[in-house]
Amino acid sequence: MATPALCNQVAEKWQRSFAKLNREKEGITGLLEFTQGWLMASDQLRPRDKAGLATKPQYDKAKLRECFEIIRACNLHAVFLDDYLDAIGRQLPAITNDIDFYMKMYEREPTAEHIANLISIAARWQRAWAPLPEMGASALSAFTCTFQTHLYSILPPSFTTGFRDLISATFDFTSFEAAPQWLLTRFPCPHGIPRPDFTLWTIMQELGLIERYETLILSVCYERIEGHVLEASEKVWDRQMLQEMRDWMSREVVPWLTMPYARDARSAEHATMLMKNVGSRLDYHVCKTLADLRTREIFDIIIDYPDSRPALDDMKECLQRVDQRSQLVQSLRKANRRRLLHPGADTKLILTQYVSIIRCLRIVDPQGVLLFKVADPIRRYLRDRPDTIRCIVASLVGDGESGDSLVDENEPIQPINQTQLEDYTDPNWEPEPMDAGPEFRANKPSDIISTLISIYDSQELFVKELQILLAQRLLAITDGNFDRERRNIEILKIRFGEAALQVCEVMLRDMTDSRRTDQHIQQQKASDLHPTIISRHFWPPLQANTFVMPGQFRKIQEDYASEFHVFKPDKKLLWMSHLGSINLQVELDDRTVEVEVPPLEAAFIELFSEQDEWSVPELVEKVGSIERPQAIKALVTWVELGVLKEDSPDHYRLLKTAEESGSAAKSSGKQPTAVVEELPPVVTVQQQQAEQMRVFWKFIEGMLTNLGQLPLDRIQQMLKFAPNYDRNIDQLAAFMEAARREGLVTVTNGVWKLQRD
């Protein structure tokens, strides 16, 4: 039972509430006015069902404004708004059936028209239930939030796809003629508006769809951009496409964006300001899409260089806008491993591609960070190839007869490894890029040849290979024109220095002196022999396989040597009979064979002038210092020319008449000139190194004999005391592994010992 205190408290509150609603008027007049105003306002704002959706009841604005003033005077406008929103919440399920109806139609027939109809009916519901302006902005904001929250909650996942289709379709609504009839019917455009989809965007703005699905709207733009960039720019490398894509975006995409982002702009400047942020995002996406495309094509772009120079310029500009340098490095390194760095690729091809990579990446990244990261696997792979040095040297001396030399004729000739210290006082000096690794050095050699030679730690190998290649080229010259080689030597002096090329100058001088000496001897006593006379100590080692020329050839050599001794009494000729070529006329009973053959073939046919039949061992014994395979090969040459016939294994007979030699001997008269196989007369660097390691084997064998067993680093330390030993531990390891395969040594846990019989 209530206490008197509680009754007094309730009565006091009742009196305060009554006074608040009655507003100090007589009797209950004020309370009746408040009740009438509340009911009138509630009835006017009551959410209508579908029957009242088309039209909204008319109302007396002055009377309704008076009702709201009474409610505010009673300080119950917040309570009234809550009651209004509760009524909205109770009626919201009325729109669910419409949403479900149009979404089911879209799912059966996915066209943008159904989504447009859904947006139209949702907008009609929102406008029908919207609060009156007299309620103020806060009431409108609260209603919008409540309505749209419910609307978004009942939209199925498929609405996102449908909305994307509708947004994508608006790209084609550029004119009233192109707009479909359902757009003009559902969303009639006000007079004077140039775009037929103006009303559609306005309604989507009212429903909050533009803000809610802003990412989706932009994704439609991104898809358009990506599709156009791929269609217009794929494999198009002979012109710059970035500016073309930007111009296309300005013509096609930016005007479309004025609807969602600058529809209410008051001027062109105002529209530009409103779209500044989104325009920057689209330009970024253009650069990113083109950069992605060029990154995927980078290997083929490099192959197509210099015709693909415009694509590289685009790539450079895109990378300044988009941070995709690491993706470019990874893509190119992966393509190099798959398409370049494998045993099936020729070394010259790898070097050519590497040079193109250097030139292309210097365009994309002049500071060289990208090149530094991409080149490392290529350099390591080339370092392990045995013929890399020879290919580089061949380009240095202009041996690229096919026109694909690694040296650019327009590139200035610079000394090898001519690096300059950075001048920090230079106002144009820039620090190393942020993504440069700890081993990166910005002051590396800039010319192509210096970069190629820097693959190896020392220039000594290149100088030796230069000497060998120059020796081969000089020995191959028969017309006495050494101008090209003289020019090459002068260029190489600039690159390697004069000291490294002294031996090459001696070789060139030997060739000119040899020609003058031969001319003098020919004047004293004419001879069919025209030898090349060289200073043996200044030339690379020549292939050792000398033999004795028989018969008239020996007589010619002896006569020439006698005249040479008269001309230069302090010198003596040592004949390298296995080098050179001889022009012969072989006169048989019914034909004459004219050929140019190596000396060994000439020696054998000379012996057949003494007797008609010879065995291979007899021929080898006559000339001496040759292997059996060489002898067989020389004899086969004459068999193919129809001069000799193999009657039985290792027994050959001279065919004096052609009838005995089968189809090859039936032709009479002159025979075609035999092809002389071009063998390298100079021992290569690899052969020289192998021969030197055989000498060092004696030292290794002595170590292991006296000390029992040794680890590899200990063997390396002791070999440093051997004369002229300059190998590193990796080269020693390769040699020891070869010795192990031959059964000379064994290895256990890194310790080497001799193999005992």
C-alpha positions in Angstrom: 0.0 0.0 0.0 1.4 3.4 -1.0 2.7 5.6 1.7 1.6 9.3 2.0 5.0 10.4 0.9 4.8 8.4 -2.3 1.4 9.7 -3.0 2.6 13.3 -2.5 5.5 12.6 -4.9 3.3 11.2 -7.6 0.8 14.0 -7.3 3.6 16.6 -7.6 4.9 15.0 -10.8 1.4 14.8 -12.2 0.9 18.5 -11.6 4.2 19.4 -13.3 3.3 17.3 -16.3 -0.2 18.7 -16.6 1.2 22.3 -16.3 3.7 21.5 -19.0 1.0 20.2 -21.4 -1.7 22.7 -20.5 0.8 25.6 -20.8 -0.8 27.6 -18.0 -4.1 27.9 -19.8 -7.5 27.8 -18.2 -8.9 24.4 -17.2 -7.7 21.8 -19.6 -7.8 24.0 -22.7 -4.1 23.7 -23.3 -4.2 19.9 -22.8 -6.9 19.6 -25.4 -5.0 21.7 -27.9 -1.9 19.6 -27.4 -3.9 16.4 -27.9 -5.5 17.7 -31.1 -2.1 18.9 -32.4 -0.4 15.6 -31.6 -3.2 13.5 -33.3 -3.2 15.8 -36.4 0.5 15.7 -36.9 0.6 11.9 -36.3 -2.2 11.4 -38.9 -0.4 13.6 -41.4 2.9 11.8 -41.0 1.5 8.3 -40.6 3.2 6.0 -43.1 0.8 5.0 -45.9 0.5 1.6 -47.3 0.7 0.8 -51.0 -2.7 2.3 -51.7 -1.5 5.7 -50.5 1.9 5.5 -52.2 1.0 7.4 -55.3 -0.4 10.6 -53.7 0.2 12.2 -50.3 -2.8 13.9 -48.5 -3.0 17.6 -48.6 -2.5 19.5 -45.4 -2.9 23.1 -44.0 0.7 24.2 -43.7 -0.2 26.9 -41.2 -2.3 24.6 -39.1 0.4 21.9 -39.2 3.1 24.4 -38.3 1.0 25.4 -35.3 0.7 21.8 -34.2 4.5 21.4 -34.3 4.9 24.6 -32.4 2.6 23.3 -29.6 4.6 20.0 -29.5 7.9 21.9 -29.2 6.4 24.3 -26.6 5.6 21.2 -24.5 9.2 20.1 -25.1 8.0 16.7 -26.5 9.3 17.0 -30.1 11.9 14.3 -29.4 9.2 12.0 -28.1 7.0 12.8 -31.2 10.0 12.0 -33.5 10.5 8.6 -31.7 6.9 7.8 -32.1 7.0 8.7 -35.8 10.1 6.5 -36.3 8.5 3.6 -34.5 5.5 3.9 -36.8 7.9 3.9 -39.8 9.6 0.8 -38.4 6.2 -1.0 -38.1 5.4 -0.2 -41.7 8.8 -0.9 -43.3 8.0 -4.6 -44.1 5.5 -3.2 -46.6 8.3 -2.5 -49.1 9.9 -5.9 -48.7 7.5 -7.5 -51.1 8.4 -5.0 -53.8 12.1 -5.5 -53.3 11.7 -9.3 -53.5 9.5 -9.1 -56.6 12.0 -7.1 -58.6 15.0 -9.1 -57.4 13.4 -12.4 -58.4 12.7 -10.9 -61.8 16.4 -9.9 -62.1 17.6 -13.4 -61.0 15.4 -14.9 -63.7 16.4 -12.4 -66.3 19.5 -10.5 -65.2 19.0 -7.2 -67.0 19.7 -3.7 -65.7 16.0 -2.7 -66.2 14.8 -4.7 -63.2 17.4 -3.1 -60.9 16.3 0.4 -62.2 12.7 -0.5 -61.4 13.7 -1.6 -57.9 15.5 1.7 -57.3 12.5 3.6 -58.6 10.0 1.9 -56.3 12.3 2.3 -53.3 12.6 6.0 -54.0 8.8 6.3 -54.2 8.5 4.6 -50.8 11.1 6.9 -49.3 9.5 10.1 -50.6 6.0 8.9 -49.5 7.1 8.3 -45.9 9.5 11.2 -45.6 8.8 13.7 -42.8 7.4 17.1 -43.6 9.8 20.0 -43.8 8.2 21.6 -40.8 9.7 18.9 -38.6 13.2 20.2 -39.4 16.5 18.7 -40.7 17.1 16.4 -37.8 13.8 14.5 -38.3 14.7 14.1 -42.0 18.1 12.8 -41.2 16.8 10.3 -38.6 14.1 9.1 -41.1 16.7 8.6 -43.9 19.0 6.6 -41.7 16.1 4.4 -40.5 14.6 3.8 -43.9 17.9 3.1 -45.7 19.1 0.8 -42.9 16.1 -1.3 -43.4 16.4 -1.1 -47.2 20.0 -2.3 -47.2 19.2 -5.1 -44.8 16.6 -6.7 -47.1 18.6 -6.3 -50.3 19.9 -9.8 -51.3 23.6 -10.4 -52.3 22.6 -10.5 -56.0 21.7 -6.8 -55.8 25.4 -6.0 -55.9 25.8 -7.7 -59.2 22.6 -6.1 -60.6 23.7 -2.7 -59.4 27.1 -3.2 -61.1 25.2 -4.1 -64.4 23.1 -0.9 -64.1 26.1 1.3 -63.5 28.0 -0.3 -66.4 25.0 0.2 -68.6 24.9 4.0 -67.9 28.2 4.3 -69.9 26.2 3.8 -73.0 23.5 6.4 -72.0 25.4 9.3 -73.5 22.5 10.7 -75.4 18.7 10.5 -75.4 18.8 8.6 -78.6 21.0 5.9 -77.0 19.0 5.7 -73.8 16.5 2.8 -73.5 12.8 3.6 -73.1 12.6 2.2 -69.6 15.2 4.7 -68.4 13.2 7.7 -69.9 9.9 6.3 -68.5 11.1 5.5 -65.0 13.5 8.4 -64.6 12.3 11.4 -66.8 15.0 14.0 -67.1 14.3 17.7 -66.4 14.3 20.0 -69.4 17.8 21.4 -70.3 19.8 18.4 -68.8 22.1 16.9 -71.5 22.3 13.5 -69.9 19.3 11.1 -69.9 20.5 9.3 -66.7 20.6 12.5 -64.6 17.4 11.6 -62.7 18.6 8.1 -62.1 21.8 9.3 -60.5 19.8 11.8 -58.5 17.5 9.1 -57.1 20.5 6.9 -56.3 22.0 9.8 -54.4 18.7 10.2 -52.4 18.8 6.5 -51.5 22.4 6.7 -50.4 23.5 4.2 -53.0 26.3 6.3 -54.5 28.0 6.7 -51.1 27.4 3.1 -50.1 28.5 1.6 -53.4 31.2 4.1 -54.2 33.9 1.4 -54.4 31.7 -0.6 -56.8 31.1 2.4 -59.0 34.8 3.0 -59.3 35.4 -0.7 -59.9 33.2 -0.4 -63.0 35.4 2.5 -64.2 38.5 0.4 -63.4 37.1 -2.5 -65.5 36.5 -0.1 -68.4 40.0 1.3 -68.1 41.6 -2.2 -67.9 39.6 -3.5 -70.9 40.5 -0.6 -73.1 44.1 -0.5 -72.1 44.5 -4.2 -72.8 42.7 -4.0 -76.1 44.5 -0.9 -77.3 48.0 -1.4 -75.9 48.7 -5.1 -75.8 51.8 -5.8 -78.0 51.8 -2.2 -79.2 55.4 -1.1 -78.4 56.2 1.2 -81.3 54.4 4.2 -79.9 53.7 5.7 -76.5 50.3 4.6 -75.3 50.1 6.3 -71.9 49.1 9.7 -73.1 46.6 8.1 -75.5 45.0 6.2 -72.6 44.8 9.4 -70.6 43.2 11.2 -73.5 40.7 8.4 -73.9 39.9 8.6 -70.2 39.3 12.3 -70.4 36.9 11.8 -73.3 35.0 8.7 -72.2 35.3 8.1 -68.4 35.6 11.6 -66.9 32.4 13.0 -68.4 30.6 9.9 -67.2 31.9 10.6 -63.7 30.3 14.0 -63.6 27.0 12.3 -62.9 27.9 10.5 -59.6 30.4 13.1 -58.4 29.8 16.5 -59.9 26.1 16.4 -60.9 25.3 19.6 -58.9 28.4 21.5 -59.9 27.8 25.2 -60.5 30.6 25.7 -63.0 33.4 23.8 -64.8 35.9 24.9 -62.2 33.5 23.6 -59.4 33.2 20.3 -61.2 37.0 20.0 -61.6 37.4 20.6 -57.9 34.7 18.0 -57.0 36.3 15.4 -59.2 39.9 16.1 -58.4 40.3 13.3 -56.0 38.5 10.6 -58.1 40.3 11.8 -61.2 43.7 11.3 -59.5 42.6 7.7 -58.6 41.6 6.9 -62.1 44.9 8.3 -63.5 46.7 6.1 -61.0 44.7 3.1 -62.3 45.6 3.9 -65.9 49.3 3.9 -65.0 48.9 0.8 -62.9 47.1 -1.2 -65.6 49.6 -0.2 -68.3 52.5 -0.9 -65.9 51.0 -4.4 -65.2 50.7 -5.1 -69.0 54.2 -3.9 -69.8 55.6 -5.9 -66.8 54.1 -9.1 -68.3 55.5 -8.2 -71.7 58.9 -6.9 -70.5 61.0 -9.9 -71.8 59.5 -9.5 -75.4 59.8 -5.7 -75.2 63.5 -6.2 -74.5 63.9 -8.6 -77.4 62.2 -6.0 -79.7 64.5 -3.2 -78.6 65.2 -0.5 -80.0 61.8 -0.6 -81.8 60.1 -0.9 -78.4 61.7 2.3 -77.0 58.3 4.1 -76.7 57.0 1.2 -74.5 60.0 1.6 -72.2 59.4 5.4 -72.0 55.8 4.6 -70.9 57.1 2.1 -68.4 59.4 4.7 -66.9 56.6 7.2 -66.5 54.3 4.6 -65.0 56.8 3.5 -62.4 57.2 7.1 -61.3 53.4 7.1 -60.6 53.0 3.5 -59.4 55.3 1.6 -57.1 55.7 -1.6 -59.0 59.5 -1.8 -59.3 59.7 -5.0 -57.3 57.0 -6.7 -59.6 59.0 -5.7 -62.6 62.2 -7.2 -61.2 60.5 -10.5 -60.2 58.7 -10.8 -63.6 61.9 -10.3 -65.6 64.0 -12.6 -63.4 61.4 -15.3 -63.7 61.2 -14.8 -67.5 65.0 -14.9 -67.7 65.2 -18.2 -65.8 62.5 -19.8 -68.0 63.4 -18.5 -71.4 67.1 -17.5 -71.3 69.2 -19.1 -68.6 69.1 -22.7 -69.6 71.5 -25.1 -71.5 69.6 -24.8 -74.7 70.3 -21.1 -75.1 73.5 -20.1 -77.0 75.9 -18.0 -75.1 76.0 -15.3 -77.7 72.1 -15.1 -77.5 72.3 -14.8 -73.7 74.9 -12.0 -74.0 72.8 -10.2 -76.7 69.7 -10.3 -74.4 71.8 -9.2 -71.4 73.0 -6.2 -73.4 69.5 -5.4 -74.4 68.4 -5.7 -70.7 71.1 -3.3 -69.8 70.1 -0.7 -72.4 66.3 -1.1 -71.7 66.5 -0.9 -67.9 68.7 2.1 -68.1 65.9 3.8 -69.9 63.3 2.7 -67.3 65.6 3.3 -64.3 68.6 5.5 -65.1 70.0 5.1 -61.6 70.5 1.4 -62.2 68.8 -0.2 -59.2 66.5 -2.4 -61.3 69.4 -3.5 -63.5 71.5 -4.3 -60.5 68.8 -6.6 -59.2 67.9 -8.3 -62.5 71.5 -8.7 -63.8 72.9 -10.7 -60.8 71.5 -14.1 -61.9 72.5 -13.5 -65.5 76.1 -12.6 -64.5 76.4 -15.6 -62.3 75.1 -17.9 -65.0 77.4 -16.4 -67.7 80.4 -16.7 -65.3 79.9 -20.5 -65.3 79.7 -20.8 -69.1 83.1 -21.7 -70.6 82.7 -19.7 -73.8 81.4 -16.4 -72.3 84.8 -14.7 -72.4 85.4 -15.8 -76.1 82.0 -14.3 -77.1 82.7 -11.0 -75.4 86.1 -10.8 -76.9 84.8 -11.6 -80.3 82.6 -8.6 -80.1 85.4 -6.5 -78.9 87.4 -7.2 -82.0 84.4 -6.9 -84.3 84.0 -10.6 -85.0 80.2 -10.3 -85.3 79.9 -10.9 -89.0 76.1 -11.3 -88.7 75.7 -7.7 -87.7 74.5 -8.5 -84.1 77.6 -7.3 -82.3 77.3 -6.5 -78.7 79.2 -3.2 -79.2 77.1 -0.2 -80.2 79.0 1.8 -82.8 77.5 5.0 -81.5 78.7 4.3 -77.9 81.9 6.1 -77.0 85.0 4.0 -76.4 85.9 4.2 -72.7 88.7 2.6 -70.6 87.5 -0.5 -68.8 86.4 0.1 -65.2 86.9 3.8 -65.5 84.8 4.8 -62.5 84.6 8.2 -60.9 84.1 9.1 -57.3 80.9 10.9 -56.5 81.0 14.6 -56.4 78.9 15.6 -53.4 79.3 19.3 -54.2 77.5 18.8 -57.5 74.1 20.6 -57.2 72.6 17.8 -59.4 73.9 15.0 -57.1 71.2 12.6 -55.9 71.5 9.9 -53.2 71.0 6.2 -53.9 67.4 5.2 -54.3 65.5 3.8 -51.2 65.2 0.3 -52.8 68.9 0.0 -53.5 70.5 -3.0 -51.8 73.6 -2.8 -49.6 75.8 -4.1 -52.5 74.5 -1.5 -55.0 77.0 1.0 -56.2 75.8 3.9 -58.3 79.2 4.7 -59.7 79.6 1.4 -61.6 80.9 1.5 -65.2 78.3 2.8 -67.6 79.4 1.5 -71.0 78.3 -1.9 -72.1 81.7 -3.5 -72.6 82.9 -2.5 -69.1 79.7 -4.0 -67.7 80.3 -7.3 -69.5 83.9 -7.5 -68.5 82.9 -6.8 -64.8 81.3 -10.2 -64.8 84.7 -11.5 -63.9 87.0 -10.2 -61.2 90.1 -9.9 -63.3 90.9 -8.6 -66.8 93.7 -11.1 -67.2 91.4 -13.7 -68.7 90.1 -11.3 -71.3 93.6 -10.1 -72.3 94.7 -13.8 -72.8 91.6 -14.5 -74.8 92.2 -11.3 -76.9 95.6 -12.5 -77.7 94.4 -16.0 -78.7 91.5 -14.6 -80.9 93.8 -12.0 -82.5 96.3 -14.7 -83.3 93.6 -16.9 -85.0 92.4 -13.9 -87.0 95.9 -12.9 -88.1 96.8 -16.4 -89.1 93.6 -16.6 -91.2 94.5 -13.5 -93.3 95.8 -14.4 -96.7 95.7 -11.1 -98.6 98.1 -9.2 -96.3 95.5 -6.6 -95.3 95.9 -6.1 -91.6 94.1 -2.7 -91.4 91.1 -4.0 -89.5 93.2 -5.8 -86.9 95.4 -2.7 -86.5 92.3 -0.6 -85.8 91.0 -3.2 -83.4 94.3 -3.1 -81.4 94.2 0.7 -81.2 90.6 0.5 -79.8 91.6 -2.2 -77.4 94.4 0.0 -76.1 91.9 2.6 -75.1 89.9 0.0 -73.2 92.6 -2.2 -71.6 95.7 0.1 -71.7 98.8 -0.1 -73.8 100.7 -2.5 -71.5 98.1 -5.2 -71.9 98.2 -5.0 -75.7 102.0 -5.1 -76.2 101.9 -8.8 -77.1 99.2 -8.1 -79.7 101.3 -5.4 -81.3 104.2 -7.8 -81.5 101.9 -10.3 -83.3 100.8 -7.7 -85.7 104.4 -6.6 -86.4 105.3 -10.3 -87.0 102.7 -10.5 -89.7 103.9 -7.5 -91.6 107.5 -8.5 -91.2 106.6 -12.0 -92.4 105.1 -10.6 -95.5 108.1 -8.4 -96.2 110.5 -11.4 -95.6 108.5 -13.6 -97.9 108.6 -10.9 -100.6 112.4 -10.6 -100.3 112.9 -14.4 -100.4 110.6 -14.7 -103.5 112.7 -12.1 -105.2 115.9 -14.1 -104.5 114.4 -17.4 -105.4 110.8 -17.9 -106.4 109.0 -20.5 -104.4 105.5 -22.0 -104.2 105.7 -21.8 -100.4 104.4 -18.6 -98.6 104.8 -19.2 -94.9 103.8 -17.0 -92.0 106.8 -16.4 -89.8 106.1 -15.6 -86.2 108.1 -15.0 -83.0 107.2 -18.1 -81.0 107.8 -16.5 -77.5 105.3 -13.6 -78.1 102.5 -15.7 -79.5 100.0 -17.8 -77.6 100.9 -21.5 -77.7 100.0 -23.1 -81.1 98.4 -26.6 -81.3 101.2 -29.1 -81.0 100.8 -31.8 -83.7 103.8 -31.4 -86.0 104.7 -34.0 -88.6 107.2 -34.3 -91.4 106.2 -33.4 -94.9 107.5 -36.0 -97.4 108.9 -35.7 -100.9 108.7 -32.5 -102.8 107.0 -30.7 -99.9 110.0 -31.3 -97.7 112.3 -30.1 -100.5 110.4 -26.9 -100.9 110.6 -26.3 -97.1 114.3 -26.9 -97.0 115.0 -24.6 -100.0 112.9 -21.8 -98.4 114.7 -22.3 -95.0 118.1 -22.0 -96.7 117.1 -18.7 -98.3 115.7 -17.5 -95.0 119.0 -18.3 -93.2 120.9 -16.3 -95.8 118.6 -13.3 -95.2 118.6 -13.7 -91.4 121.6 -15.7 -90.3 120.8 -15.4 -86.6 117.4 -17.1 -86.9 116.1 -20.5 -87.7 112.7 -21.7 -89.0 110.7 -24.3 -87.1 108.0 -25.6 -89.3 104.4 -26.1 -88.0 103.5 -28.5 -90.8 100.0 -29.2 -89.5 98.9 -25.6 -90.1 97.9 -23.9 -93.2 96.6 -25.2 -96.6 98.0 -26.4 -99.9 96.6 -26.0 -103.4 97.2 -29.2 -105.4 96.8 -30.5 -108.9 96.6 -34.3 -108.7 97.3 -35.7 -112.3 95.9 -39.2 -112.8 95.7 -41.3 -116.0 92.3 -40.0 -117.1 91.7 -36.8 -115.0 93.2 -34.0 -113.1 91.9 -33.1 -109.6 92.4 -29.6 -108.3 91.9 -29.2 -104.5 92.8 -27.1 -101.6 93.6 -29.3 -98.6 95.3 -29.3 -95.2 99.0 -30.3 -95.2 98.3 -33.8 -93.8 96.1 -34.7 -96.8 98.8 -33.3 -99.1 101.5 -35.4 -97.4 99.4 -38.6 -97.8 98.7 -38.1 -101.5 102.4 -37.3 -102.0 103.3 -40.8 -100.5 100.8 -42.4 -103.0 102.9 -41.0 -105.8 105.7 -43.3 -104.6 103.5 -46.4 -104.5 99.9 -47.2 -105.2 98.9 -49.0 -102.0 99.5 -48.1 -98.4 98.2 -49.2 -95.0 97.3 -46.7 -92.3 100.2 -47.7 -90.0 102.7 -47.3 -92.8 101.4 -43.8 -93.7 101.5 -42.8 -90.0 105.1 -44.1 -89.7 106.2 -42.1 -92.7 104.8 -38.7 -91.5 105.0 -39.3 -87.8 103.4 -37.4 -84.8 99.8 -37.9 -85.7 96.9 -39.8 -84.2 95.1 -42.6 -86.1 91.8 -40.7 -86.2 93.5 -37.8 -88.0 95.0 -40.1 -90.5 91.7 -41.8 -91.2 90.0 -38.4 -91.6 92.6 -37.2 -94.1 92.3 -40.4 -96.2 88.5 -40.2 -96.2 88.9 -36.8 -97.9 90.6 -38.4 -100.9 88.1 -41.3 -100.9 85.3 -38.8 -101.2 87.1 -37.1 -104.1 87.4 -40.4 -105.9 91.2 -40.5 -105.7 91.6 -43.3 -103.2 89.7 -46.5 -102.5 89.7 -48.5 -99.3 90.1 -52.1 -100.5 90.1 -53.6 -97.0 90.1 -52.1 -93.5 93.1 -49.8 -93.1 94.3 -50.5 -96.6 94.0 -47.8 -99.4 94.8 -47.9 -103.1 95.3 -45.1 -105.6 92.6 -45.0 -108.4 94.5 -44.0 -111.5 91.4 -44.5 -113.6 88.0 -43.2 -112.7 86.1 -46.3 -113.7 87.2 -48.1 -110.6 85.9 -45.6 -108.1 82.1 -46.0 -108.6 79.8 -43.1 -109.0 82.2 -40.6 -107.5 84.9 -41.5 -110.1 82.7 -41.4 -113.2 83.0 -37.7 -113.7 86.1 -36.6 -115.6 88.1 -33.4 -115.7 88.4 -31.0 -112.8 86.9 -32.0 -109.4 85.4 -29.4 -107.1 87.6 -27.8 -104.5 87.7 -29.7 -101.2 86.5 -27.8 -98.2 89.2 -27.1 -95.8 88.0 -27.5 -92.2 88.9 -24.4 -90.2 90.5 -25.7 -87.0 91.6 -23.2 -84.3 95.4 -23.3 -84.6 95.9 -21.5 -81.2 95.5 -23.3 -77.9 92.5 -21.8 -76.0 92.6 -20.4 -72.5 90.8 -23.4 -71.2 93.4 -25.7 -72.8 96.2 -23.7 -71.4 94.7 -23.7 -67.9 94.2 -27.5 -68.1 97.8 -28.0 -69.2 99.0 -25.8 -66.4 96.9 -27.8 -63.9 98.6 -31.0 -65.1 101.9 -29.4 -64.0 100.5 -28.4 -60.7 99.3 -32.0 -60.2 102.8 -33.0 -59.6 102.9 -30.6 -56.6 99.5 -32.0 -55.3 100.7 -35.6 -55.7 103.8 -34.8 -53.8 101.8 -33.2 -50.9 99.4 -36.1 -50.6 102.3 -38.6 -50.8 104.3 -37.0 -48.0 101.4 -35.8 -45.8 98.9 -38.5 -46.4 95.6 -36.5 -46.6 94.7 -32.8 -46.7 91.6 -30.6 -46.9 91.1 -28.5 -49.9 92.0 -25.1 -48.3 95.3 -26.6 -47.0 96.2 -27.8 -50.5 95.3 -24.3 -51.8 97.6 -22.6 -49.3 100.6 -24.9 -50.2 100.0 -24.5 -53.9 100.5 -20.7 -53.6 104.2 -21.4 -53.2 104.3 -23.2 -56.6 105.6 -21.0 -59.5 102.9 -19.1 -61.5 100.0 -20.6 -59.5 97.1 -18.2 -59.7 94.0 -20.3 -59.4 91.3 -19.7 -56.8 89.9 -22.4 -54.6 86.8 -23.0 -56.8 89.0 -23.7 -59.8 91.1 -26.1 -57.6 88.0 -27.8 -56.4 86.9 -28.4 -60.0 90.3 -29.8 -60.9 90.3 -32.1 -57.8 86.8 -33.3 -58.7 88.1 -34.2 -62.3 91.0 -36.0 -60.8 88.6 -38.0 -58.5 86.5 -39.0 -61.6 89.8 -40.3 -63.2 90.5 -42.4 -60.1 93.6 -40.5 -59.0 92.3 -39.3 -55.6 89.4 -39.9 -53.2 87.6 -37.5 -50.8 86.0 -38.2 -47.5 84.3 -35.5 -45.5 86.2 -32.8 -47.4 89.6 -34.5 -46.9 91.5 -35.6 -50.0 94.0 -38.4 -50.4 95.7 -40.4 -53.2 93.9 -43.4 -54.6 96.1 -46.4 -53.8 96.2 -49.3 -56.3 
